[in-house]
């Protein structure tokens, strides 16, 4: 991969021409030619920052592909996040959780820099459905917090986050939301040119990371292809102080209490170096009536688990591999009643080895799955237009070795879903439903009984356009979720998590009732968005430290017990953002972005108090400046102390995160755009403890770092 990148750079001509944001636009002798977004700001529903683009990113241009009708953000009655183009590159990180962590209502459940799961309104794991091009990633990231997601953000064209009725299209368990990474690995449209693509190079000093990604797309006639590949290598994560918060770590782990000295590091987190690489090849036949294609993807990721400081304890590393085959097909207007029909099939072969020193002696976690999905968009029936479909997921999960803490378990889900839209000005209604029988069958030798669940979910939302600039929305979703294999059957010591995990084979089905309302204002360069939500969850399933310890090998104390339990819970909070234009003249364009979010999770009818691992209140501001080919930003985020911690959970301190960035857009040979960017992250070098992380007392977030990179499109 690196040799190919070097070859491309050598072939690129040295002639660089500055790009302007004004080509092809009428000139005014008194007003500088800047972006037209002074009168049409981007949607605060889709982003909290405004990217600087040669063409204004109008609200109506932000199309949500994951929606059944591929509507624009302005026609949706609930908050939607869409990251693409330069905004996606600006927030790109090695994991999907870290990439989305600056969005309102979304946090990152880190487990060191190698793992990052998205947390949406305090919910993560099986409650957040993570997909590639509308098919589940089907890795083991929802089994345990130390398991990395198999998605690669650097290959994404767009990342979308959905909540509300549309989540029922993808899974009844997606109470928190749906994250869909779109990378076009199976082309669905004719190629616009014989060969095109992009090259991205990045260096990040906080992780001592070098990464390269390359994408090639093109075709001729009815044949379209897609090729991509990436390579990433990083050292130990650099931080702003001690890796282990020794007083809190001793309080939460008796093994450290017994140790007179904790093995700690300062300025870096040991055993967090990583290496990842992968690639995809896809080919399609595309006509005016539809398409048919296939793609094969391979991923390898080797990363370390931060140590907890027990002297002499060997480091735990994880080597992950995955092969995925995607088949896609679609027809346009096959009958008078059907507008389009699509078939999606994803076959995934996943495994990872957790080992200390020798991979041959490690514990293997593996999974194989086949997901099939049929989507049918019908022609308007009176005032109704929508999508119906059928989805099946069939596979197994198992752990082999000394830590075989989950028996081989077969999983079968069959989901029937539908979403309908009814537009009657000034109101737009969305209705959704999903019926999804689930069967979880452990190996007979395990002694556990099989479980069957029948989740039935429904939703309703309405968008009221008061005037062109004002929109009110309300959404009500009732969603049921059956317990997963790890929640039911896990039992045993798990070194990577440093806990003795105990499941509950008698779990009831989880039922969520979410009510949210929103207001959006957008006019003459100003934009404001506010969303309020209350989510009542009956029989909420969660893992919590019991305060007791499993004795092992004659020790007076062993691993802390992490037990799966159920309780009723209430989640409430808000997300808000505001865009205020401060200047737009010959000196440039300046915007002020204000943002904030808050989630409070409480266990009710119980003395346990709070839901574990909740994010803190966050708020901040970003100042953007653009002039011709230059753009820059300064962003300050304040995270409050999280003192509403759960039973046997330690609090986290507040923090201030200061990020800055500058970028320059040029044009190379044959008008190929080249973007050069420089970013400074966590410039105050704060030692930030992530309250949503299991390792908050052992592995802070990255410290002060500089990112330097370029992006070449051709």
C-alpha positions as CSV (number, residue, x, y, z in Angstrom):
1,X,0.0,0.0,0.0
2,X,2.7,2.5,1.0
3,X,4.7,1.8,-2.2
4,X,1.6,2.4,-4.3
5,X,1.0,5.7,-2.5
6,X,4.6,6.8,-3.1
7,X,4.3,5.9,-6.7
8,X,1.2,8.0,-7.1
9,X,2.8,11.0,-5.5
10,X,5.8,10.7,-7.8
11,X,3.6,10.7,-10.8
12,X,1.6,13.7,-9.6
13,X,2.8,16.9,-11.4
14,X,4.4,19.5,-9.2
15,X,2.2,22.3,-10.7
16,X,-0.2,23.5,-8.0
17,X,-2.8,26.1,-8.8
18,X,-4.8,27.8,-5.9
19,X,-8.5,27.0,-6.0
20,X,-11.0,29.6,-5.4
21,X,-14.5,29.5,-4.0
22,X,-15.7,31.8,-6.7
23,X,-15.2,30.2,-10.0
24,X,-18.2,30.4,-12.3
25,X,-20.0,32.9,-10.1
26,X,-21.1,36.4,-10.9
27,X,-18.9,39.2,-9.6
28,X,-19.8,42.2,-7.5
29,X,-17.2,44.9,-7.5
30,X,-18.0,45.8,-3.9
31,X,-18.6,42.5,-2.2
32,X,-16.0,39.6,-2.1
33,X,-17.1,36.3,-3.6
34,X,-17.6,34.0,-0.7
35,X,-20.0,31.2,0.0
36,X,-23.7,31.7,-0.5
37,X,-24.5,30.1,2.8
38,X,-25.2,33.5,4.5
39,X,-28.8,33.1,3.4
40,X,-28.9,29.3,3.4
41,X,-27.0,27.8,6.4
42,X,-26.5,24.1,6.8
43,X,-28.9,22.2,9.0
44,X,-28.1,22.2,12.7
45,X,-29.9,18.9,12.7
46,X,-27.1,17.5,10.5
47,X,-24.1,19.1,12.1
48,X,-22.9,21.6,14.7
49,X,-20.1,23.0,12.5
50,X,-20.3,24.4,9.0
51,X,-17.7,23.0,6.5
52,X,-16.2,25.5,4.1
53,X,-17.0,24.3,0.6
54,X,-16.6,25.7,-2.9
55,X,-20.4,25.2,-3.2
56,X,-22.7,26.1,-0.4
57,X,-24.1,23.1,1.5
58,X,-27.8,24.0,1.4
59,X,-30.2,22.3,3.7
60,X,-32.1,20.7,0.8
61,X,-28.9,19.2,-0.5
62,X,-28.3,17.0,2.5
63,X,-29.9,13.7,1.5
64,X,-30.2,11.0,4.1
65,X,-29.6,7.7,2.2
66,X,-30.6,5.5,5.2
67,X,-34.1,7.0,5.1
68,X,-36.6,4.8,3.2
69,X,-37.4,7.6,0.7
70,X,-33.9,9.1,0.8
71,X,-35.3,12.4,2.0
72,X,-33.4,15.6,2.8
73,X,-32.8,16.6,6.4
74,X,-35.3,19.4,6.2
75,X,-38.1,16.8,5.7
76,X,-37.4,14.7,8.8
77,X,-39.1,15.1,12.1
78,X,-36.2,14.0,14.4
79,X,-32.5,14.7,14.8
80,X,-30.3,13.3,12.1
81,X,-26.6,13.5,11.9
82,X,-24.9,13.5,8.4
83,X,-21.2,13.6,8.1
84,X,-19.7,13.8,4.6
85,X,-17.1,15.5,2.5
86,X,-14.8,17.9,4.4
87,X,-16.7,17.8,7.7
88,X,-16.2,14.0,7.8
89,X,-12.5,14.4,7.0
90,X,-12.2,17.1,9.7
91,X,-13.6,14.8,12.4
92,X,-12.1,11.6,11.1
93,X,-10.6,9.3,13.8
94,X,-9.4,5.6,13.9
95,X,-12.8,4.4,15.3
96,X,-16.4,5.2,14.4
97,X,-17.1,6.2,18.0
98,X,-14.3,8.8,18.1
99,X,-15.3,10.1,14.6
100,X,-18.9,10.9,15.8
101,X,-18.0,12.0,19.3
102,X,-18.3,15.8,18.6
103,X,-21.9,15.4,17.4
104,X,-24.7,16.5,19.7
105,X,-26.0,13.6,21.8
106,X,-23.2,11.2,20.7
107,X,-20.3,10.1,22.8
108,X,-17.5,7.6,22.4
109,X,-17.1,4.5,24.7
110,X,-13.4,4.1,24.4
111,X,-11.4,1.2,25.6
112,X,-8.0,2.7,24.8
113,X,-7.5,4.3,21.4
114,X,-8.0,1.0,19.5
115,X,-11.7,0.7,20.5
116,X,-14.5,3.3,20.2
117,X,-18.2,2.5,20.2
118,X,-20.8,5.2,19.6
119,X,-22.9,6.1,22.6
120,X,-26.2,7.8,21.6
121,X,-28.1,9.5,24.4
122,X,-26.4,7.2,26.9
123,X,-27.1,4.0,25.0
124,X,-24.6,1.7,23.3
125,X,-23.8,-1.9,22.5
126,X,-26.8,-3.8,21.1
127,X,-29.0,-0.7,21.4
128,X,-27.0,1.1,18.7
129,X,-27.2,-0.7,15.4
130,X,-23.9,-0.1,13.5
131,X,-24.1,-0.9,9.7
132,X,-22.2,-0.7,6.5
133,X,-24.4,0.3,3.5
134,X,-27.6,-0.8,5.3
135,X,-26.3,-4.2,6.4
136,X,-25.0,-4.9,10.0
137,X,-21.3,-4.9,10.6
138,X,-22.0,-8.2,12.4
139,X,-18.7,-8.2,14.4
140,X,-18.5,-8.8,18.1
141,X,-18.3,-5.2,19.2
142,X,-21.7,-5.4,21.0
143,X,-20.5,-8.5,23.0
144,X,-17.9,-6.7,25.1
145,X,-16.5,-3.2,25.5
146,X,-12.9,-4.4,24.6
147,X,-14.0,-5.6,21.1
148,X,-13.3,-3.2,18.3
149,X,-15.8,-2.4,15.6
150,X,-14.8,-3.7,12.2
151,X,-15.9,-0.4,10.4
152,X,-13.1,1.7,8.9
153,X,-14.1,5.4,8.9
154,X,-11.3,6.4,6.4
155,X,-13.1,4.6,3.6
156,X,-16.5,6.2,4.2
157,X,-18.1,8.5,1.8
158,X,-20.8,9.4,4.3
159,X,-21.8,8.6,7.9
160,X,-25.4,8.9,9.0
161,X,-27.0,8.6,12.4
162,X,-30.8,8.0,12.6
163,X,-33.3,8.1,15.5
164,X,-37.0,7.7,15.5
165,X,-39.3,5.7,13.2
166,X,-36.6,4.9,10.5
167,X,-34.6,2.9,13.1
168,X,-37.2,0.2,12.9
169,X,-36.1,-0.5,9.4
170,X,-32.9,-1.9,10.7
171,X,-33.6,-3.6,14.0
172,X,-36.0,-3.6,16.9
173,X,-33.1,-3.4,19.3
174,X,-31.9,-0.1,18.0
175,X,-33.4,1.9,20.9
176,X,-30.5,4.4,20.9
177,X,-30.3,4.8,17.1
178,X,-28.7,3.6,13.9
179,X,-25.2,4.4,12.6
180,X,-24.8,3.7,8.9
181,X,-21.4,4.0,7.2
182,X,-21.8,4.4,3.5
183,X,-18.7,3.5,1.4
184,X,-20.2,2.5,-2.0
185,X,-18.3,-0.8,-2.1
186,X,-21.0,-2.2,-4.4
187,X,-21.6,0.5,-7.0
188,X,-25.3,1.2,-7.6
189,X,-25.0,3.9,-10.3
190,X,-23.1,4.2,-13.6
191,X,-19.6,5.6,-13.3
192,X,-19.1,9.2,-14.3
193,X,-15.6,8.6,-15.5
194,X,-13.3,5.8,-16.4
195,X,-11.1,6.2,-13.3
196,X,-11.4,8.5,-10.3
197,X,-10.8,8.3,-6.6
198,X,-9.0,9.8,-3.7
199,X,-5.8,9.5,-1.7
200,X,-5.5,10.5,2.0
201,X,-2.3,10.7,4.1
202,X,-2.3,11.6,7.8
203,X,0.1,11.9,10.7
204,X,-1.2,12.2,14.3
205,X,1.4,13.0,16.9
206,X,-0.8,12.1,19.9
207,X,-0.9,8.5,18.7
208,X,2.4,8.6,16.7
209,X,0.1,7.5,13.9
210,X,0.7,7.3,10.2
211,X,-2.2,6.3,8.0
212,X,-2.8,6.0,4.3
213,X,-6.0,5.3,2.5
214,X,-6.7,5.0,-1.2
215,X,-9.9,4.7,-3.1
216,X,-10.4,4.0,-6.9
217,X,-13.8,4.1,-8.6
218,X,-14.9,4.1,-12.2
219,X,-16.1,2.1,-15.1
220,X,-17.4,2.3,-18.6
221,X,-20.8,1.6,-20.0
222,X,-22.8,-0.8,-17.8
223,X,-19.7,-1.9,-15.7
224,X,-18.7,0.0,-12.5
225,X,-16.0,-1.0,-10.1
226,X,-14.8,0.1,-6.6
227,X,-11.4,-0.6,-5.0
228,X,-10.1,0.7,-1.7
229,X,-7.4,0.0,0.8
230,X,-5.9,1.5,4.0
231,X,-2.9,1.1,6.2
232,X,-2.6,2.5,9.7
233,X,0.2,2.1,12.2
234,X,0.4,3.9,15.6
235,X,2.5,3.9,18.8
236,X,1.5,4.2,22.4
237,X,-1.1,6.9,23.1
238,X,0.3,10.1,24.5
239,X,-1.6,11.7,27.4
240,X,-1.5,14.7,29.7
241,X,-0.5,13.0,32.9
242,X,-0.6,9.7,34.7
243,X,-2.3,6.8,32.9
244,X,-3.8,5.3,36.1
245,X,-5.8,7.4,38.6
246,X,-4.3,5.4,41.5
247,X,-6.7,6.4,44.3
248,X,-9.9,5.6,42.3
249,X,-8.3,2.5,40.7
250,X,-7.5,1.1,44.1
251,X,-11.0,1.9,45.3
252,X,-12.6,-0.1,42.4
253,X,-10.2,-3.0,42.2
254,X,-9.0,-5.0,45.3
255,X,-6.1,-6.5,43.4
256,X,-4.6,-3.1,43.3
257,X,-5.4,-2.6,47.0
258,X,-3.2,-5.6,47.7
259,X,-0.4,-4.4,45.6
260,X,1.9,-1.9,47.6
261,X,3.1,-0.4,44.3
262,X,1.1,0.1,41.1
263,X,2.9,-0.1,37.8
264,X,1.9,3.3,36.3
265,X,3.1,5.3,33.3
266,X,3.2,9.1,32.9
267,X,2.7,10.9,29.6
268,X,1.6,7.8,27.7
269,X,-0.6,4.7,28.1
270,X,1.4,1.5,27.7
271,X,0.4,-1.3,25.3
272,X,-1.8,0.9,23.2
273,X,0.3,0.7,20.0
274,X,-1.7,-0.7,17.1
275,X,-1.6,-1.8,13.4
276,X,-4.5,-2.1,11.0
277,X,-4.9,-2.7,7.3
278,X,-7.6,-3.8,4.9
279,X,-9.1,-3.5,1.5
280,X,-12.2,-3.9,-0.6
281,X,-12.9,-4.9,-4.2
282,X,-16.4,-4.5,-5.7
283,X,-17.9,-4.8,-9.2
284,X,-21.4,-4.1,-10.5
285,X,-23.5,-4.3,-13.7
286,X,-25.6,-1.2,-13.9
287,X,-28.4,-0.3,-16.3
288,X,-31.3,2.1,-16.5
289,X,-33.5,-0.5,-14.9
290,X,-31.3,-1.5,-12.0
291,X,-28.0,-3.0,-10.9
292,X,-26.4,-6.2,-9.6
293,X,-23.0,-6.4,-8.0
294,X,-20.7,-7.9,-5.3
295,X,-17.9,-6.9,-3.1
296,X,-15.3,-8.6,-0.9
297,X,-13.7,-6.9,2.1
298,X,-10.8,-8.0,4.3
299,X,-9.8,-6.4,7.6
300,X,-7.0,-7.1,10.0
301,X,-6.6,-5.1,13.3
302,X,-4.1,-5.7,16.1
303,X,-4.4,-3.5,19.1
304,X,-3.6,-3.5,22.8
305,X,-5.7,-3.3,26.0
306,X,-4.4,-0.7,28.5
307,X,-3.0,-2.3,31.6
308,X,-4.5,-1.7,35.0
309,X,-1.2,-1.6,36.9
310,X,-0.9,-5.0,38.6
311,X,2.9,-5.5,38.9
312,X,4.1,-8.3,36.6
313,X,0.8,-8.6,34.8
314,X,1.4,-9.5,31.1
315,X,-0.2,-7.1,28.6
316,X,-3.3,-8.2,26.7
317,X,-3.5,-7.8,23.0
318,X,-6.2,-8.5,20.5
319,X,-5.7,-9.6,16.9
320,X,-8.9,-9.2,14.8
321,X,-9.6,-10.5,11.3
322,X,-12.8,-10.3,9.3
323,X,-13.8,-11.3,5.8
324,X,-17.1,-10.0,4.5
325,X,-18.9,-10.7,1.2
326,X,-21.6,-8.3,0.1
327,X,-24.1,-9.0,-2.7
328,X,-26.5,-6.3,-3.9
329,X,-29.2,-6.1,-6.5
330,X,-32.0,-3.7,-7.4
331,X,-34.7,-3.0,-9.9
332,X,-36.4,0.3,-10.7
333,X,-40.2,0.2,-11.3
334,X,-40.5,-3.6,-11.8
335,X,-44.3,-3.2,-11.6
336,X,-46.8,-0.4,-11.6
337,X,-47.2,-0.6,-7.8
338,X,-43.5,-0.9,-6.9
339,X,-41.2,2.0,-7.3
340,X,-38.1,0.0,-6.5
341,X,-36.9,-3.2,-4.9
342,X,-33.5,-4.0,-3.5
343,X,-31.8,-7.2,-2.3
344,X,-28.9,-7.0,0.1
345,X,-26.9,-10.0,1.4
346,X,-23.9,-9.8,3.7
347,X,-21.9,-12.9,4.8
348,X,-19.4,-12.2,7.6
349,X,-16.6,-14.4,8.9
350,X,-15.2,-12.7,12.0
351,X,-12.7,-13.8,14.7
352,X,-10.3,-12.3,17.1
353,X,-7.7,-13.7,19.5
354,X,-7.1,-12.2,23.0
355,X,-3.6,-13.2,24.1
356,X,-0.8,-12.3,26.4
357,X,2.5,-12.7,24.6
358,X,1.7,-15.6,22.3
359,X,-1.3,-15.5,19.9
360,X,-1.2,-19.4,19.7
361,X,-2.0,-19.6,23.4
362,X,-4.8,-17.0,23.3
363,X,-8.5,-17.2,23.6
364,X,-10.5,-17.1,20.4
365,X,-13.8,-15.3,19.9
366,X,-15.5,-16.0,16.6
367,X,-18.7,-15.4,14.8
368,X,-20.2,-16.2,11.4
369,X,-23.4,-14.6,10.1
370,X,-25.6,-14.3,7.1
371,X,-27.8,-11.2,6.9
372,X,-30.4,-10.9,4.1
373,X,-32.5,-7.9,3.5
374,X,-35.3,-7.1,0.9
375,X,-36.5,-3.5,0.7
376,X,-39.6,-2.6,-1.4
377,X,-40.5,1.1,-2.0
378,X,-44.1,1.3,-3.3
379,X,-45.7,3.9,-5.5
380,X,-47.9,6.5,-3.7
381,X,-51.1,4.9,-2.4
382,X,-53.4,7.9,-1.9
383,X,-51.4,10.2,0.5
384,X,-49.0,7.4,1.6
385,X,-45.6,6.6,0.4
386,X,-43.1,4.3,2.1
387,X,-41.0,1.2,2.3
388,X,-41.7,-2.4,3.5
389,X,-39.3,-5.2,3.8
390,X,-38.0,-8.5,5.3
391,X,-34.7,-9.0,7.1
392,X,-33.1,-12.1,8.5
393,X,-29.9,-12.6,10.5
394,X,-28.7,-16.1,11.0
395,X,-25.3,-17.1,12.6
396,X,-23.4,-18.2,15.7
397,X,-21.1,-16.8,18.3
398,X,-18.6,-18.7,20.4
399,X,-15.5,-18.3,22.6
400,X,-12.8,-21.0,22.7
401,X,-9.9,-21.3,25.2
402,X,-9.3,-20.7,28.9
403,X,-11.8,-17.8,28.8
404,X,-14.6,-19.6,27.0
405,X,-17.1,-17.5,28.9
406,X,-19.8,-17.7,26.3
407,X,-21.0,-21.1,24.9
408,X,-21.4,-21.6,21.2
409,X,-24.8,-19.9,20.6
410,X,-26.9,-19.9,17.4
411,X,-28.9,-16.8,16.6
412,X,-31.8,-16.4,14.3
413,X,-33.7,-13.1,13.8
414,X,-36.5,-12.6,11.3
415,X,-37.8,-9.1,10.9
416,X,-40.8,-7.7,9.0
417,X,-40.8,-3.9,8.9
418,X,-42.5,-1.0,7.3
419,X,-42.4,2.8,7.3
420,X,-45.0,5.1,5.7
421,X,-45.0,8.8,5.1
422,X,-48.1,11.0,4.8
423,X,-47.6,14.6,3.6
424,X,-50.4,17.0,4.1
425,X,-49.2,20.6,4.3
426,X,-48.1,21.9,6.6
427,X,-47.8,18.6,8.4
428,X,-45.7,15.5,7.6
429,X,-46.4,12.2,9.4
430,X,-44.2,9.1,9.6
431,X,-45.4,5.8,10.8
432,X,-43.2,2.8,11.4
433,X,-43.5,-0.8,12.7
434,X,-41.3,-3.9,13.1
435,X,-42.1,-7.5,14.2
436,X,-38.9,-9.5,14.8
437,X,-39.1,-13.0,16.2
438,X,-35.7,-13.9,17.8
439,X,-34.3,-17.2,18.9
440,X,-31.1,-17.6,20.9
441,X,-29.9,-21.3,21.2
442,X,-26.8,-22.2,23.2
443,X,-24.9,-25.4,22.8
444,X,-26.7,-28.2,24.7
445,X,-23.6,-29.1,26.7
446,X,-23.6,-25.6,28.3
447,X,-26.6,-26.5,30.5
448,X,-28.4,-23.2,29.5
449,X,-31.9,-23.3,27.9
450,X,-32.7,-21.7,24.6
451,X,-34.7,-18.4,24.7
452,X,-37.3,-17.0,22.3
453,X,-38.4,-13.4,22.1
454,X,-41.1,-11.7,20.0
455,X,-40.3,-7.9,19.9
456,X,-43.1,-5.8,18.4
457,X,-42.2,-2.2,17.9
458,X,-44.0,0.9,16.5
459,X,-43.4,4.6,16.0
460,X,-45.1,7.8,15.0
461,X,-43.6,11.2,14.3
462,X,-44.9,14.5,12.9
463,X,-43.2,17.6,11.4
464,X,-45.1,20.9,11.4
465,X,-43.8,23.6,9.2
466,X,-45.1,26.8,10.9
467,X,-43.4,29.1,8.4
468,X,-40.5,28.6,6.0
469,X,-38.1,29.3,8.9
470,X,-39.8,27.5,11.8
471,X,-40.3,23.8,12.3
472,X,-41.8,21.9,15.2
473,X,-41.5,18.1,15.5
474,X,-42.7,15.4,17.9
475,X,-41.9,11.6,17.8
476,X,-43.1,8.7,19.9
477,X,-41.4,5.3,19.6
478,X,-42.2,2.1,21.4
479,X,-39.5,-0.5,20.9
480,X,-38.9,-3.9,22.3
481,X,-35.5,-5.8,22.4
482,X,-34.8,-9.4,23.2
483,X,-31.7,-10.2,25.3
484,X,-28.4,-11.1,23.5
485,X,-26.3,-14.2,23.9
486,X,-23.6,-12.4,26.0
487,X,-26.3,-10.9,28.3
488,X,-27.9,-14.3,28.9
489,X,-25.0,-16.8,29.0
490,X,-21.7,-15.1,29.8
491,X,-20.0,-16.6,32.9
492,X,-16.3,-16.4,33.8
493,X,-13.1,-14.3,34.1
494,X,-12.4,-11.9,31.3
495,X,-8.8,-10.6,31.5
496,X,-9.3,-7.9,28.9
497,X,-12.1,-6.3,30.9
498,X,-10.5,-7.2,34.2
499,X,-13.8,-8.6,35.6
500,X,-15.6,-11.8,36.3
501,X,-18.7,-11.5,34.2
502,X,-21.9,-13.2,35.1
503,X,-25.0,-13.2,32.8
504,X,-28.6,-13.8,33.5
505,X,-30.3,-16.6,31.5
506,X,-33.8,-15.5,32.8
507,X,-33.8,-12.0,31.4
508,X,-37.1,-10.5,30.3
509,X,-37.6,-8.6,27.1
510,X,-36.7,-4.9,27.2
511,X,-39.3,-2.3,26.4
512,X,-38.6,1.3,25.6
513,X,-41.0,4.2,25.3
514,X,-39.3,7.3,23.9
515,X,-41.0,10.7,23.5
516,X,-39.1,13.6,22.0
517,X,-39.9,17.0,20.7
518,X,-37.8,19.5,18.6
519,X,-37.8,23.0,17.3
520,X,-35.7,24.3,14.4
521,X,-35.2,27.8,13.1
522,X,-33.3,28.7,10.0
523,X,-33.3,32.1,8.2
524,X,-30.8,34.6,6.7
525,X,-27.7,32.8,7.9
526,X,-29.0,32.1,11.4
527,X,-29.9,28.6,12.6
528,X,-31.1,27.1,15.9
529,X,-32.0,23.6,16.8
530,X,-33.3,22.1,20.1
531,X,-34.3,18.5,20.9
532,X,-35.8,17.3,24.2
533,X,-36.3,13.6,25.0
534,X,-37.6,11.3,27.6
535,X,-37.0,7.6,27.3
536,X,-38.7,5.2,29.7
537,X,-37.2,1.7,29.6
538,X,-38.9,-1.2,31.4
539,X,-36.6,-4.1,32.3
540,X,-33.5,-2.2,31.1
541,X,-30.6,-4.7,30.8
542,X,-27.2,-3.5,32.0
543,X,-23.9,-4.7,33.4
544,X,-22.9,-3.3,36.8
545,X,-20.2,-4.0,39.3
546,X,-21.6,-5.7,42.4
547,X,-19.0,-4.6,44.8
548,X,-18.0,-8.2,45.4
549,X,-15.1,-10.2,44.0
550,X,-14.5,-13.7,42.6
551,X,-11.8,-15.5,44.6
552,X,-9.3,-17.3,42.4
553,X,-6.2,-19.5,43.0
554,X,-6.4,-19.0,46.8
555,X,-6.1,-15.2,46.6
556,X,-7.9,-13.3,49.3
557,X,-9.7,-11.4,46.5
558,X,-10.0,-11.8,42.8
559,X,-11.6,-10.0,39.9
560,X,-14.5,-7.6,40.5
561,X,-17.8,-9.2,39.5
562,X,-19.6,-7.6,36.6
563,X,-23.1,-8.8,36.6
564,X,-25.9,-8.5,34.1
565,X,-29.2,-7.4,35.7
566,X,-32.5,-5.7,34.9
567,X,-34.3,-2.7,36.2
568,X,-36.6,0.0,35.0
569,X,-34.7,3.1,33.8
570,X,-35.4,6.7,32.7
571,X,-33.2,8.6,30.3
572,X,-33.9,12.3,29.7
573,X,-31.9,15.1,28.2
574,X,-31.5,17.5,25.3
575,X,-29.3,18.4,22.3
576,X,-29.0,22.0,21.0
577,X,-27.0,24.0,18.5
578,X,-27.0,27.5,17.1
579,X,-25.3,29.1,14.2
580,X,-24.7,32.9,14.3
581,X,-23.0,34.7,11.4
582,X,-20.7,37.4,12.7
583,X,-19.1,38.8,9.6
584,X,-19.3,38.5,5.8
585,X,-17.4,41.0,3.8
586,X,-14.1,41.4,1.9
587,X,-12.2,40.4,5.0
588,X,-13.8,37.0,5.1
589,X,-16.6,35.1,6.7
590,X,-16.9,34.4,10.4
591,X,-19.5,32.2,12.0
592,X,-20.1,31.4,15.7
593,X,-21.4,27.9,16.5
594,X,-22.8,27.2,20.0
595,X,-23.6,23.7,21.1
596,X,-24.5,21.5,24.1
597,X,-26.0,18.2,25.1
598,X,-27.0,16.3,28.2
599,X,-28.2,12.8,29.1
600,X,-29.3,11.8,32.6
601,X,-29.9,8.1,33.2
602,X,-31.6,6.9,36.4
603,X,-32.7,3.5,37.7
604,X,-36.1,3.7,39.1
605,X,-38.0,1.5,41.7
606,X,-34.6,0.5,43.0
607,X,-32.0,1.7,45.4
608,X,-29.2,1.4,42.8
609,X,-29.6,5.1,41.8
610,X,-28.0,5.8,38.4
611,X,-27.4,3.9,35.1
612,X,-23.7,3.0,34.8
613,X,-21.4,4.9,32.4
614,X,-23.4,7.9,31.6
615,X,-21.9,10.9,29.6
616,X,-21.5,14.3,31.3
617,X,-23.2,17.6,30.4
618,X,-21.2,19.1,27.5
619,X,-21.3,22.6,26.0
620,X,-19.1,24.8,24.0
621,X,-18.5,27.1,21.1
622,X,-16.7,27.0,17.7
623,X,-15.5,30.0,15.7
624,X,-15.1,29.5,12.0
625,X,-13.3,31.7,9.5
626,X,-13.1,31.4,5.8
627,X,-11.5,33.5,3.0
628,X,-11.1,32.3,-0.6
629,X,-9.1,29.0,-0.4
630,X,-8.4,29.2,3.3
631,X,-10.6,28.1,6.2
632,X,-9.9,27.7,9.9
633,X,-11.7,27.0,13.2
634,X,-11.2,27.2,17.0
635,X,-13.4,24.9,19.1
636,X,-13.7,24.8,22.9
637,X,-15.8,22.1,24.6
638,X,-16.5,21.9,28.3
639,X,-17.3,18.6,29.9
640,X,-18.7,18.8,33.4
641,X,-17.8,16.5,36.2
642,X,-19.8,13.3,36.2
643,X,-20.9,12.7,39.8
644,X,-24.1,10.9,39.0
645,X,-22.2,7.7,38.9
646,X,-23.8,4.2,39.5
647,X,-23.4,2.0,42.5
648,X,-19.7,0.8,42.8
649,X,-18.7,3.2,40.0
650,X,-16.2,6.1,40.5
651,X,-16.9,9.7,39.4
652,X,-15.0,11.6,36.7
653,X,-13.7,15.2,36.8
654,X,-14.6,17.9,34.5
655,X,-12.5,18.9,31.5
656,X,-11.9,21.5,28.8
657,X,-11.0,20.4,25.3
658,X,-9.4,23.0,23.0
659,X,-9.1,22.1,19.3
660,X,-7.9,24.3,16.4
661,X,-7.6,23.7,12.7
662,X,-6.6,25.3,9.4
663,X,-6.9,24.0,5.8
664,X,-6.0,25.2,2.3
665,X,-7.7,24.1,-0.9
666,X,-5.7,24.0,-4.1
667,X,-5.9,22.4,-7.5
668,X,-3.3,20.2,-9.1
669,X,-2.9,18.9,-12.7
670,X,-6.2,18.7,-14.6
671,X,-8.1,20.5,-11.9
672,X,-7.7,17.7,-9.3
673,X,-8.5,19.2,-5.9
674,X,-5.9,18.9,-3.2
675,X,-6.7,19.7,0.4
676,X,-3.9,20.3,2.9
677,X,-4.9,20.5,6.6
678,X,-3.3,21.0,10.0
679,X,-5.2,20.4,13.3
680,X,-4.2,20.8,16.9
681,X,-6.2,18.6,19.3
682,X,-6.5,18.9,23.1
683,X,-4.0,21.8,23.1
684,X,-4.4,22.3,26.9
685,X,-3.1,18.8,27.3
686,X,-6.0,17.8,29.6
687,X,-5.9,14.3,31.1
688,X,-9.6,13.6,30.2
689,X,-11.3,10.7,31.9
690,X,-14.2,9.3,29.8
691,X,-17.1,8.6,32.0
692,X,-18.7,6.2,29.4
693,X,-15.6,4.0,29.4
694,X,-15.0,0.9,31.5
695,X,-11.3,1.9,31.6
696,X,-11.8,5.5,32.7
697,X,-9.5,5.1,35.7
698,X,-6.7,3.4,33.6
699,X,-6.7,5.0,30.1
700,X,-7.4,8.8,29.6
701,X,-8.3,10.2,26.2
702,X,-5.4,11.3,23.9
703,X,-3.4,14.3,25.1
704,X,-2.0,17.3,23.1
705,X,-1.4,16.3,19.5
706,X,-1.0,17.7,16.0
707,X,-2.5,16.2,12.9
708,X,-1.1,16.9,9.5
709,X,-2.5,15.5,6.3
710,X,-3.6,16.0,2.8
711,X,-6.5,14.7,0.6
712,X,-6.1,14.4,-3.1
713,X,-9.1,13.8,-5.3
714,X,-8.9,12.8,-9.0
